Amino acid sequence: MNQNEHEIDQPIVLVVDDDQDFSDVLAISFRRKGFIPVIANNAEEAKEKMLAQQFDYATLDLRMPGPSGLTLIKALVEHSPGIRIVVLTGYAGINTAVEAIKLGAAHYLAKPASIDEIITSMTTYQPNPDEPINETPNTIGMHEWECIQQALKENDFNISATARQLDMHRRTLQRKLQKKHYRD
């Protein structure tokens, strides 16, 4: 089998993330797992890549300079029917997860996620409507984190505007955002 035949059989994955180091590591990992990665560092660059080819899979960073990764979901689904999209973000929140799924993403993962978790989410994950709902109410900290994430989204991830909307000092908001995503 020649190289071109081998490449035809390999799935193509679009990696959209503004962190070049993260993108490079993810691309190497995808390549090792039999995928052909195509990197874009922002939404505009991803749209340019879409003009050149269709994709089987995509990973999208939520928060990037310029338009959010959420803005790409509908265009990718229209451009590459059957594409499986996973939103990867260090700023996980219920509201953005729901929005990503509504727009057509297959899954939503908080960073850091392993390459195996990402590939499983892209290739085999199917929502389970019979999965039991967690009856434990969210903590106050979780509610606060979700409110911050929603306000960030509404303000196009502008920290100063978000702090004003939340009636919070900008430095306080920055400290809260520097913590890892809320776990309790």
Secondary structure in CASP SS format (residue, H / E / C, confidence):
PFRMAT SS
TARGET T0000
AUTHOR 0000-0000-0000
METHOD secondary structure of the structure
MODEL  1
M C 1.00
N C 1.00
Q H 1.00
N H 1.00
E H 1.00
H H 1.00
E H 1.00
I H 1.00
D H 1.00
Q C 1.00
P C 1.00
I E 1.00
V E 1.00
L E 1.00
V E 1.00
V E 1.00
D C 1.00
D C 1.00
D C 1.00
Q H 1.00
D H 1.00
F H 1.00
S H 1.00
D H 1.00
V H 1.00
L H 1.00
A H 1.00
I H 1.00
S H 1.00
F H 1.00
R H 1.00
R H 1.00
K C 1.00
G C 1.00
F C 1.00
I E 1.00
P E 1.00
V E 1.00
I E 1.00
A E 1.00
N C 1.00
N C 1.00
A H 1.00
E H 1.00
E H 1.00
A H 1.00
K H 1.00
E H 1.00
K H 1.00
M H 1.00
L H 1.00
A H 1.00
Q C 1.00
Q C 1.00
F C 1.00
D C 1.00
Y E 1.00
A E 1.00
T E 1.00
L E 1.00
D E 1.00
L C 1.00
R C 1.00
M C 1.00
P C 1.00
G C 1.00
P C 1.00
S C 1.00
G C 1.00
L H 1.00
T H 1.00
L H 1.00
I H 1.00
K H 1.00
A H 1.00
L H 1.00
V H 1.00
E H 1.00
H H 1.00
S C 1.00
P C 1.00
G C 1.00
I C 1.00
R E 1.00
I E 1.00
V E 1.00
V E 1.00
L E 1.00
T E 1.00
G C 1.00
Y C 1.00
A C 1.00
G C 1.00
I H 1.00
N H 1.00
T H 1.00
A H 1.00
V H 1.00
E H 1.00
A H 1.00
I H 1.00
K H 1.00
L H 1.00
G C 1.00
A C 1.00
A C 1.00
H E 1.00
Y E 1.00
L E 1.00
A E 1.00
K C 1.00
P C 1.00
A C 1.00
S C 1.00
I H 1.00
D H 1.00
E H 1.00
I H 1.00
I H 1.00
T H 1.00
S H 1.00
M H 1.00
T H 1.00
T C 1.00
Y C 1.00
Q C 1.00
P C 1.00
N C 1.00
P C 1.00
D C 1.00
E C 1.00
P C 1.00
I C 1.00
N C 1.00
E C 1.00
T C 1.00
P C 1.00
N C 1.00
T C 1.00
I H 1.00
G H 1.00
M H 1.00
H H 1.00
E H 1.00
W H 1.00
E H 1.00
C H 1.00
I H 1.00
Q H 1.00
Q H 1.00
A H 1.00
L H 1.00
K H 1.00
E H 1.00
N C 1.00
D C 1.00
F C 1.00
N C 1.00
I H 1.00
S H 1.00
A H 1.00
T H 1.00
A H 1.00
R H 1.00
Q H 1.00
L C 1.00
D C 1.00
M C 1.00
H C 1.00
R H 1.00
R H 1.00
T H 1.00
L H 1.00
Q H 1.00
R H 1.00
K H 1.00
L H 1.00
Q H 1.00
K C 1.00
K C 1.00
H C 1.00
Y C 1.00
R C 1.00
D C 1.00
END
